[in-house]
């Protein structure tokens, strides 16, 4: 998910990023393997004006959030091997949390040839 036109204050709120990384796995029935980690990424004076980057490792894979408050932008990955994820719910969740005006949602089906049995 790429979100545009978000609230600068909300995108710059470390506690909100942490809350999303705790709350969303619960809402999706996923099982965290760790507490979320969130770091301040400083401005790199090229393209990236800095923001918060965080992730949580879940049994089903991971969720990551990268905010760019000065640009009103957020990039989010919800990566999961869980079938039947409600991508509309996930988009709406982040739209409301960060007051996003527009969203690009890309769903990628991965592991289409994942073996049904152990190979070794």
C-alpha positions in Angstrom: 0.0 0.0 0.0 1.2 3.5 -0.9 -0.7 6.3 0.8 -0.7 9.9 -0.3 -1.9 13.2 1.2 -1.6 11.9 4.8 -1.6 14.0 8.0 2.0 15.2 8.7 1.3 14.9 12.5 0.0 11.4 12.3 2.8 10.2 9.9 5.3 11.7 12.3 3.8 10.0 15.4 6.1 7.1 16.4 3.5 5.8 18.9 0.9 5.6 16.2 3.2 3.6 14.0 3.8 1.2 16.9 0.0 1.0 17.6 -0.6 0.0 14.0 2.0 -2.7 14.1 0.5 -4.1 17.3 -3.2 -3.6 16.4 -3.3 -4.8 12.8 -2.0 -8.3 13.3 -4.6 -8.8 16.1 -7.4 -7.6 13.7 -6.2 -9.9 11.0 -5.8 -12.9 13.3 -2.0 -13.0 12.8 0.4 -14.1 15.5 3.3 -11.8 16.3 6.7 -13.4 17.0 8.1 -10.2 18.5 7.2 -6.7 19.6 7.4 -4.1 16.8 10.6 -2.3 16.2 10.4 1.4 15.0 13.3 3.6 14.1 13.7 7.2 13.0 15.2 7.4 9.6 17.0 10.7 9.1 16.9 12.9 6.0 19.4 11.7 3.5 19.6 15.0 1.6 18.9 13.3 -1.7 15.3 12.0 -2.2 14.3 10.9 1.3 13.2 13.6 3.8 13.2 11.1 6.6 10.5 9.6 8.8 9.6 6.5 10.8 10.4 3.0 9.7 9.0 0.0 11.6 8.2 -3.6 11.3 6.7 -6.5 13.2 7.6 -10.1 12.5 4.6 -12.4 12.5 4.3 -16.1 12.3 2.7 -15.6 8.9 5.6 -13.3 7.7 5.8 -9.5 8.4 4.2 -6.0 8.3 6.4 -3.0 7.6 5.6 0.8 7.6 7.7 3.6 6.3 6.4 7.1 6.8 7.5 10.3 5.1 5.7 13.1 7.0 7.0 16.0 5.0 5.7 14.4 1.9 2.4 13.2 3.4 3.4 9.7 2.2 3.5 6.2 3.7 4.6 2.9 2.2 3.3 -0.2 3.8 3.8 -3.9 3.2 1.5 -6.6 4.7 3.2 -9.8 3.7 1.5 -13.0 4.7 1.1 -16.6 3.7 -2.4 -16.4 5.2 -5.1 -17.1 2.6 -8.1 -14.8 2.2 -6.6 -11.5 3.4 -9.1 -8.7 3.3 -7.1 -6.1 1.4 -10.0 -3.6 1.4 -10.1 -3.8 5.2 -6.3 -3.3 5.4 -6.4 -0.3 3.0 -9.3 1.3 4.9 -7.5 0.7 8.2 -4.4 2.7 7.1 -6.5 5.3 5.3 -8.2 6.1 8.6 -5.1 5.9 10.8 -3.0 8.3 8.8 -5.8 10.4 7.2 -4.8 9.4 3.7 -6.4 11.2 0.8 -5.4 8.6 -1.8 -4.2 5.0 -1.8 -2.4 2.8 -4.3 -3.0 -0.9 -3.5 -0.9 -3.6 -5.1 -1.7 -7.2 -4.3 1.0 -9.7 -5.3 0.2 -13.4 -5.2 3.5 -15.1 -4.1 4.6 -18.7 -3.9 2.2 -19.9 -6.5 4.3 -23.1 -6.9 5.0 -23.5 -3.2 5.6 -27.3 -2.6 2.7 -29.1 -0.9 5.2 -31.6 0.7 8.6 -31.4 2.2 11.3 -32.0 -0.4 14.0 -33.2 2.1 
